[in-house]
Amino acid sequence: MEHSAQGAAGTGTGAGTADEAVRIPVQPGAADRARDRAPGTGEPDGPARGEHTHGEPPAPPARAPVRRSSVRGQILDALRTALVTGELRPGEVYSAPVLGERFGVSATPVREAMQQLALEGAVEVVPNRGFRVVERGDRELAELAEVRALIEAPVWLRLARTVPAGHWARLRPLAEATVRAASSGCPATYAEADRAFHRAVLALAGNEQLVRIAGDVHRRAQWPPADSPSVRGRADLVADAHEHTALLDALIAGDQGVVRSLVGQHFTNAR
């Protein structure tokens, strides 16, 4: 039986109570909880999928799996946010049942979300206990920054030579959104806006695999290291966000020299 090292989702400095650590925005209804408590794989009680009772017409595709997927997705988003803010602390073990109680669902969708995070390298499975948040050091962050630079910087420079100014101008709202997010001081809010801006830039290359792989590396680079006393401060976030707007200005102006300089600076400081 799983248990938590802390018995809670963990709290970071200034993060509020433990109950607030990884709360998802929408709680599932009773039907969702009943469905998640069903034995086996978490499917609703009753005939197995693809079977039906004699004389009873096959049921249309159920909407329940869609709702469950939505719940699992909300939990995954909440856990990712908790990783960025440091509320899920490196080295600590968290159990799916305990987190499930806080989300108002069974352990199944929480465990599924944690398994996805394990695939992403954020947590590791601890048999009979739960999931330990991976402890990451400065070296790993430096390696991720290098990988990001190798993947993204050449694409930015190529796009700077080929994409018309009007296309760059359309990204202005996303760049400004990163500035607003940085001003909020919330690292999770900024992380999401930051990824959205970079994703939009890379999408101009028309390569979906590039966008997916770069996005995965970017997300990993946003998790704080184990020995960090706190997550990135507001000043760091604002400085990073203003690099976006400066880059966009140079791209719109077609100033290749400034673009090269700013791209190098941005990915040297990347995280």
N, C-alpha and C positions, 0 to 999 in steps of 0.2 A: 504493500500500500504506500502510495506516495505521501511525502510530507515535505513541508517547506522549511528551509533553514531559518527563515524569519517568520514564517506563518503569515506573510503578507506580501504585497506586491512591491514593497520597498519604497522608501521616500528619499528624495534628494534634498539638498539644502534649499529651503524656501519653496519646496514642492507641495506643501500642505500636508494633510493627514494621509495615513497609509491608504485609507479607503479611496482617496482621490487619485492614487498613483496611476492606475491604468484603466480608469473607468471609460467605457465606450459610450458614445453619445446617445444611442438608442437602445433601450433594454428590450429583449425579445418578449413576446407575449407568452401566455400560458401554453398555447399550442406548440410554440417553438421549444419550450422547456420540456414538454411532454415528449416531443419527438426526439430530442436529444437524449432523453433518459431511456429510450427504447434499447433493448439488448442488442448485442452484436455490433454492427457497424454504425449504429446510430440512426438507421432508417426507421420510419414509423412502424409500429406493431401491425401485424396482419400478414397476408400472403406475401411471399417473397416477390421481388421485383420481376416482372415478366410472367407471373402466374395469376390466374383468376379462378374463382369458384365456378363450378359447372352451372350453367344456366344464367350466369351473371356476365354481362358484357364487360370486356376489358375496360378498365378505368382510363380516362384520358391522362396524358402526362401530368403528374402532380406538380403543384406549385411549391409544395413544401421544400423540396431540395433547393429551390431558388432562394427561399427565405433563409434556409440554413446556411447556404453559401454566403448570403449577405451578412449573417451574424458572424460567421467565421472571418469574413473579410474585415468587419468592424473590429473584431478582437485583434486580428493581425495588425491593423493600422494602429490600434491603441498600444500594442506591445512595441511596435516599431518606434512610436512616439516616446514611450517610456525608456527605450534604449538610448535615444538621442538626448533626452533630458537627464539621463543618469538615474532615473527613478528605479529602473531595473539595474542593480549594481553589479559590476564585474566581479566574478568569483562567487556570487551568491546563488543558491539553488532555490528554484521556485517550482511548486507543484501545480499541475493542471487542476486538480480538484479544488484547491484553495483559491486559485485565480478564478475558476469557474463560479464559485460561490459569490465572488465579488461582482462578476459580470451578470449573475442571475441565470446562468446556463449550466449544463452539465460539463464534465471535464472533457468530453469528446471534441467539441470545436476548439477549445483552448489547446488541447494536445495537438490537434491538427495544425493550428497556427504556429505552435512552438516547433513542430517538426519542419514547417516551412522555414522558420528562422534558423533551424539547425542546418538545413540545406544552404542557407545564405551565409553560414559561418558565424552567426551572432550568438548562438547558444550550442551547448553540447548535451547529449542525453546522459543522465546519471541513472543507471538501472535501479528500479525500485524506489527512486526518490523524486525525480522530476527532471528539470533542465537547469544547467548551470550557465550563467552568462559568461561568455568567453572573456578572459582577461587579455587585453591588447596593449602592446607597448608602443613607444615612439617609433621603433624600427618598422613595425607593421604599418603605421600611419605614413611614414616616409615612403615605404614601398608602394602603398596605394596611391600616394600623390604622384610618384614617378610613373606608375601605370596610367593614371588619368592623363598625365601630360603626354605620354607616348601615344595614347589613343585620340585624345581630343585636340590637342594643339595643332597638329598638322591639318586636321579637318577644318578648324577655324580659319587657318591661314589660306587654305584652298578656297573656302567659301568667300573669304574676303575679296578674292580676285574675280569670283564668278557670279556672285549673287548681287542683283541690282539693289540700289539704295532703298527703293520702295519696299522691298521685301524685309530689309532690316528694320525699317521704320515701323512695320507691323508688330515687331517684337517689343516696342516701347512699353506697352502696358505690363508685360511680364517683367521687364527690367525694373520698372517703377514699383511693381508689387514686391520685388525682393527688398527694395529700400524700406517700404512700409513694414514688411515682416521683420526686418532687422531692427527697425526702430521700436518694435514691440518688446524686444529683448527676449522673446521666447525662441530658444534654439530649434524646437520642433517645427514651429511655424516657419522659421527662416529656412530650415532644411528642405521643407516641401516646396517653398517658392523658388529656392535655389535650383533644385532638381528640375522644376518646371521650365525655368529659363534655359538651362543647359540642354534639356531635352528638345525644346523648340528650335534652338540653334542647330543641333545635330540633325534634326529632322529635315532641315533644308538640303542635306546631302542625299536624301532619298534612300537611305540604307537602314532598314528596320533592325537588322542584326547589330549594326553599330549603335543604334539608339538603345537597344536592350542591354548590350554588354556594358556600354559606358555608364548606363543608369545603375546597373548592379554595382559596379566599382565605386561610383559616386556615393551610393547609399552606404556602402561599407566604410567609406572614408569619413562619414559623418558620425560614426559611433565614437564616443569619447574613450580615451585610453584608461587603463585600470588605475594608473597612479595620478590621474588628474584630480586635483582637489575640487574642481567644478567644471562645468561645461563652458563653452566659449562665451565670453562676455558680450554685452551689447556693443561696445566699441569695435570689437573684432568683426562682429556681424555687419555693422554699418559700413566699415571700411571695405569689406568684401563685396557688399551690395553696390557700393559706389563704383567699384571696378566694373561691374556690369554696365552701368549707365555710361561710363567713360568709354568702354569698349564699343558700345552701340553707337555712340557719337562718332567715333573714329571710323567705324564700319560704314555708317551712313555717308560720312564725308569722303570715303574712299582713300583715307590716309594710311597707306600700307605700312609705312615706317612706324607710326604710332600704334597701329594694330599689332605689329610684331612685338613691340616693346611691352604693350599691355597684356597680350596673351602670355608672354613669358613670365611676367610678374604675377598674373592671376593664377597660373598653374604651379608656380613656385610656392605660392602661399596656399595652395588648394588644400581643402579639407571638407 
